[in-house]
Amino acid sequence: MRSEPAGSPPTPGGADHDPLLGCRILVAISGSIAAVKLPALVSALAQRGALVRCVLTPSAARLVSPVALASLSRSPCHLEEDQWSHRAPRPLHVELAEWAELVLVAPLSATSLARWVQGSGDTLLSSTLLATEAPVLAAAAMNTAMWGSPGVRRNWEELQGFERVLTLGPASGLLACDRQGSGRMAEPQQLLLGLETLRLHGWRRDWQGRRLLVSAGPTREWLDPARCLTNPSSGRMGVMLAQAARFRGAEVDLVHGPLNLDPLLLEGLHAYPAESGAAMGETLKRLQPAADAVAMAAAVADHGRAAPEVRKLSKQDLLATLSGGWCEIPDLLAELVARRASGQRILGFAAHSGDVLPQARAKLLRKGCDLLFANPIDRPQAGFGVSSNEGWILGPGSRERRIESTGKFSVAHQLISALGALLDPLTPPAEAPAEGLAAGRRAAADP
Ligand code: CTP
């Protein structure tokens, strides 16, 4: 099983099928202290084979070194004073705007937000944003009071209506100005997922106003305080599903067993840890009524102890005990299907060795879910603990679609599209939702 240390921004979707490979990404950095996180992100993008250029506002150039960014991006870094030059045949903002396949504005300060929304092109960064026709990922960062001020709220809400723009509102935490509250820029892991979403799906929030319930990871059934029955699921497939839906506008509840993933990948989700099958079942039952759709990606252990030992068993006693005292864990997916309200759509998973399809077809019928993603676990680069996957989407009914080997985030987007296609159309919300991703944007859906 691959373990992922916290801190380094890995390839969230999987290194072997990287949607950012060869992509021309313009990184636009404005004046917020969160700019200090950008050199590591630029380095990560360049190492993944993206073609990166950076543009900085004068304030950003005081916070991070343009020389470091030029070196890490392997490309000249563009500053305010570069905009107009008698040596350049074309205005720099137009050249950069047309060069970019994707633009990342991070951090987006209050000032740069205001310029952008008001259509003011009085700086290199703001005129580049006005001139580009590429999809843009914008990650705001500022002091809590600034973020809450009426002018910033108004500008941010207006930005939500911009075509081709995906926004990431700030997260809460301790800010560099010593305030505790909303204002921290989304983590670099989230910025990478946002850029990948723009490549894999685009900027449209087709899950806006929806709520998705996802289960992920293994469960643990304790034998005694020192031993448990579990499996090698890392939780990656479920977390990628949750993030794909969240970036497409959904509110997502994630019920998860012990994950072997960078915890920063959970940002923006409502996460509910649940270690055992029973705990997972209880939490799912509580959250199910609010969900428009459910994705059951957890690898639930099949059996547990009727009465786990309170004291650690000796190895001889352990062997003797294992011959009896087991109980079957209820089929949580079947329970969800039996309890669901009309219109709720459910996706199940089936990991198999050998001939996957016949087993999966039988499982789809047995479980009664709308869709089933069947994947092999005995092929390299598929199944447990790796960043890629392959398989078949079965359903609805007898429909079957092959998914070739690709990154798990790409599989996740394809599954979210398949699940979304089954949902009933939303009734228009009373007032237009207008909020960034991290700040939460539930418009309708609680039945
Ligand atoms: N599942 C569940 N509760 C269980 C076991 C499985 O909800 N106790 C769900 C999984 O989350 C998955 C689907 O059922 O979405 C299929 O899981 P799988 O382990 O393949 O199926 P089982 O029912 O355990 O059947 P078997 O292991 O015999 O193939």
Residues whose N, C-alpha, C, O or C-beta is under 5 A from the ligand:
A	BS01	CTP	M296 A297 A298 A299 V300 A301 I329 P330 D331 L332 L333 G348 F349 A350 A351
